[in-house]
């Protein structure tokens, strides 16, 4: 089955730094979602994007729906220790019920 | 409290011994789904259900069965588990079609098959 490719696979950054990660596909998606998984827990929705070019923020997090509809980006500004976890993108194609998840980006933040 | 619950949270079993992982949600959600999480592969969908008595295969359904006899429950059945089914399993639910409605994930079930 299709999967979305996330980059980078893992990141080790210092507290206060900004973070950028992306999610790419060979197919077009109509909805892009970003989830965060804290250690030992299930993923939780961070941001949902529904239109090409859309830029949406949630606190220090900003996500963008790529204009080609084949990619999406997530930025975290001024990282803090509780940002640690795995970030997943997910995409939904038009007229389908299958949400396809990315391979994940593992983020570590050092004080 | 609105939530998705899974049981058991941890399970170690042997090859071939049938097992069931239960999933229950108390939010009257129509959509329910099972995922497995493996390092480097992210979350892969096993089966999903749009409503009672309606189930569909996800990307990796082989070796698994599900049923949706009631709206709140969506058990995952491994008739004859094998070591390649060792994984972290998540059940999730949403009000209706995912994407428009947030997916609520359970806490996960870590399964080891020896």
Interface residues (C-beta under 8 A of the other chain):
Chain A: X1 X2 X3 X4 X6 X9 X30 X31 X33 X35 X40 X41 X42 X43 X44 X45 X48 X88 X90 X92 X97 X98 X99 X100 X101 X102 X103 X104
Chain B: X4 X31 X33 X35 X40 X41 X42 X43 X44 X45 X48 X50 X56 X58 X59 X60 X90 X92 X97 X98 X99 X100 X102 X103 X105 X106 X107 X108
